[in-house]
Amino acid sequence: MAFTYPISKPCLGGNELAYVTEAVTGNWISSQGPNVAKFERAFAEYNGMARGVSCSSGTTALTVALRALGVGPGDEVLVPEFTYVASAWSVTYLGATPVFVDCADDLTIDVTQLEAKITARTKVIMPVHVYGRQCDMTTIMRLAREYGLRVVEDTAEAHGVRPVGDIACFSLFANKIITAGEGGICLTDDPWLAGQMAHLRGLGASEEHSYLHRKVAYNFRFTNLQASVALAQVERLDEILALRAAIEKRYQAGLEGIDGLTLMPPRDVLWMFDVLAEDRDGLSEYLAGEGIDTRPFFIPMSRQPMYFDPGWASLNAARFAATGLYLPTYTDLSEGDQDYIIGRVRRFYGAN
């Protein structure tokens, strides 16, 4: 159904149309267009990183990042239980094994459980900055140094959180803080890793374009059209983050003190405003009838059919998944829009 207040929509109020028009009129629409490199440089510089390697999605960004680090059959990657399934799939695509770690009460990976999960086969830790909350990277980086592990940050939902791992992978899907419609990007300070990721995402082509491919690679390239949108988005990222911080503050103030609704811990950047709700399904159905879209929380990875573990129900992640949902969160959400949404939530719980 169509919602008056969708869960998300892109904010395209900058130079997106001008840059796309320039790309079309200049006949540069493929991955060879100039805005690809411009976007990679701009986003890397914004995040204080040396190199950016764009990809066709956040999932493919994670895949080339792990592959560049040599992850393959027989290896293990520590992945949160509470994440979107693409985090785990990027490990599985390479024939490696995702080893799941339960979440803490802020939904990020529980660092107190990490060390017990490390084995001789562990190669990478993949923290996920869920819903815009940064993981405890100080502890994660300390453990990585102590055990000789690499760190790939899944930053799909946290543009504006500054990376500290070996590689950080961002999504540019339409519901993310900034977007290209589809797409992703890897950031790293390591020039060799950047070169490997660029080589892998571009069919492993040789520099002389001889059609000689020395390894199996991927066509995960990012087009100049997408890069044109993404470049315009990066130009406004500080503004976008500030507007979204104001949205978080208004939701927080308007939804406090409601019996039956629990507010989650603050976010480092706002991707989605998430809450725990008694009678979540009833609330979601009621809000849908009022034109307001919602989404339930992620399902634990150990409940997914391809990773099923019968002990999933005892997880902290399962407790949150049973009652959590998030409300419409997008940069153009006005104060009036929020007041309407907040009012309908309060009405459902009799909190007017």
N, C-alpha and C positions, 0 to 999 in steps of 0.2 A: 504494500500500500504506500501511497505518497504521504509524507509527513510534512506538516507546516514547519516543524522543528526537527530536521534530520539529525542523526547522531553526529554527523560530520559533513563538512563541505569545504572545498578549497577556497582560499582567499587570494584572488588574482587581480589585485588592484594596483600593480606596479607596471613594470616594463615588459610583462609577459607577451602581450600582443605585438608590441613593437619589435621585440627580438625574434619572435616566430615569423612575423611578416618579412623581416630582413633575411631570415634563413630561407624562406620560400622564394622570395624574389631573387635571391642570390644563387638559387639552385643548390644550396648546401643543406640537404635534409638527412644525409646518412651519418654514420658514426665518424666520418672524416671531417665534418664541419668544424669551424673554429670555436664555436661556443662550448664544445665538449671540453677542450683543454682550458678554456676560460673558467668554466664552472668548476672543474677539478681544482684549479689553482685558488679560486676565490673561496671555496668551501674549506680547503685545507688551511689556508691562511686564517680564516675566521676561527678555526678550531686550534690554531697554534701548532699544526702538524705540517710536515715537510711535503708530503705527496698525497694526491688523491687519485683514485682509480675508479671511474664510474662503471656501473654494470646495469643490466637490464631489470634488476629487482633487488630488494633487500636480501631475499633468499639466495640469489646467485652471488651476491656480494659475500655472504657468509661462506658459500661453497668455495669460491676462488681463494678466500682468505685462508681457510683450513687447508686447501690443497697446496697453496704456496708454502705453508708451514710443514708440508710433508705428511699430513694426516692421511692414513689409508687403512687397509685391512689389518686387524690385529691391534689397532690403537684405540684408546678410550678418550672421550672428551666429557668433561664434567659440565652438565647442562641443568638449568633449573627445572624443577617440576612445574612451576607456575610460569608459563610462557606460551607464546603462540607456537604451534607445531612446526613451523618452518625452521625454528632454531634447531630442533632435534633432527629434522629431515636433512639439513645441510650436512650433518655428520653421517647419517645413514647413506646418503648419496655416494659417499666416498668409501663405503664398505667398512667404516669404523663403527664403534659402539658408543651411543650416548649413555652416560651414567648419570642418573637423575638425583638431584639434591633438593630437598624440600625447601619451602620458602619460610622466611621470617615473617613477623607480624606486619611489616610494611610491604609485603609481597615480593621483595627481592630475595635472591638466593641467600640461604642461611649459612653465613660463613663459619658458624660454629660446627657445622656438619661437614665442611669441605675436606678437612685433613683426613678424616676417617674413610673418605671415598677414594683417596689417591692410592693407586697401585703402580706396579712396575710398568703397566701398559698405558698409564695416563700420559697424555701428551699436551693437552690444552685445557684451560679453564675458560668457559664461555659465560661470563656474567651477562645478564639481561637487565637493562635499566627500565623496569616494568612501569608503564603508565607515566613515565617521566621521573621516576625516583632512581637516583643513582645508587648503585650497590656500594657496599663497603670496600672500595677499591684499595684502601691502605692495607687491609688484611689480605685481600686477594693477591695483590702484588707481592706482599711479603711471602706468602705461601708459594707463589710461582717462583720467586728467586730461590727459596730454600730447597725446592724439589726440582729445579731445572725445567719448569714448565713454561709454555707460552700462553698468552692471554689474548683472546679475541672477544672484544666487547660487542654485544648485540645492542646497538644504540638506535634501533628502528623507531622507538617511541620517545626519543629523548634528544632531539636536536637542541643544541645549546648546552648540553652537558659535555664538558671538555674531556676528551679521551686521555687515558694514561697507559693503556695496554699496548701490546705489539701492533695490533690492528683493531680499528673500530669500524663497524659496518652499520650504515644507515639505510633506511628505506625511504623512498620518495613516492610511495603510493599516495593516492588522492586523499586519504584520511589522515595523513601524517602532518606534523607541524609545518613543514614546508614540503612541496610536492613537485613532481614533474608529470603527474598522472600515473605513471609507472616508472620504476627505476630504483637504483641504489648507488651507493658509493662506499668504497673502502678508504680509510685514512691510515697512514703509517709514517713514521720517521725513518724507516729503513729503506734506502733506495733499492736494495736488491729485492726485498719483498715487493715493493711497488712494481719493479720490472717484471717479476714473476707473475703477479696478478694481472698486469696489463697483457702479458703474453698469453696467459691462460684464457682470459675473457675474449681475446681476439683471434680464436682459432689456432693459436700457436704458430702464427705465420712467421716466416723468416724475414729478416730485414730486407733482403733482396727480392722478396715476393716471388720466389722461385717455385711456388707450389710444393715445396718440400716441408713437411710438417714432422718435426722430430719427436713429438709426444702427442698423446690424445689430449685435446683441449676442448674449448667450448665456444659457442657463439653467444656470448652474454653481453654484447655491445650495447651502448647507449647512443641514441641518435642525437643529431644536432637540433632537431625539433624539441626533443625532451630537454636537452641541455639549455635551450633558450628559455624555457619556462623556469627551470631550476636556477639558472643564473639570476633571473629577475627576483626569484624568491629569496636567494641569499642576500641580495641587496637590501631586503626589508626584514631580515631575520631578527634584528634587535627590536624593531618596532612590533613585529608579530609576537615575540616572546613577552614584551611588556603588556600588550593587549590581552594576551592569554593569562598572564599573572593577575590582571584585574578581574578577569572572569573567575579565576579560582577564588579570589578574595570574596567576591560577591556571593558565589555559591556557598562558601564556607560560612559566611555571616548569616545567610538566609536559611540555611538548613540545620543550624545548630539547635540543640535542645529538643529535638523531635523524638518522642518515645516511639521506638520501633525502627529508628534509622541511626546508624553508626557512621560517623565520618571517618575516613581513612587518614593516615598521616599525611602531612604536607608533601608536596612534590618539588623537586629541584627545578623542573620545568613542567608546564601543564600540557600533557597530551590529552588525556581524558579525565573528567572529574568522576571519581569512583566512590561508591558508598556500599555499606552492608545494610540490607533491607529485610526486615521481617515481612513475610508474605511477598517476597520479591516478585513472583510471577503475577500475583494479583496487582501489585503496583505497576508492573510493566504493561499489563493488559489495560489498566485504567488509563495510564498515560498515553498509550497508543490511541485510545478513544478520544483523547483530548488533543491529538495531533502531534504528540511528543514521542520521538523514537528513543529507545534505550537498547543496551546490549548487556547480556550476562557476562560474568567473568570467564576467563580462560578455564578450560577443563584440564586437570592434571595430566601430564604426559603419560603417567603410568596407567591412566584409564583409557588412553587411545588404543584402538585395536592392534596396531602394529607394535606397541610397546607394553601390552597389558600385563599388569602385575596385580594379583588378587588383593594385595595389601593396600591398594591405592586409597581406600576409604578412610584409613587411619591417618592420612597425611594432613598437615596443616593446610596445604594447598587445596585439599578436598573441602575442608571447612569453609574456606573463603569462596570457593567455587559454588558452593550451595546457596549462598545468600548475596553474593556481590553483583552489582550492576553499575554501569556508568551512564551518565546523562549527556544530552547534546553538548558537545564541546567543539567550537570552531571560532576562528579569529573574528569573524563578522557577527558573532552573537551579541546582540545589543543588550543594554541594561533592561529595557522593556521586555525583550524576549526572556531573559533570565528571570525577571520578576514573575512572568506568567508561569514558567516551568516550576519555579520554587513554590509559587502559590498552589499549583495543582498537586505537588508532592505533599505540601502541608495539609491540603484539604483531604487527601487520601488517608492521612494518619490522624485526622481530626485535630490538627494543630493550628487552625486559623486563629 
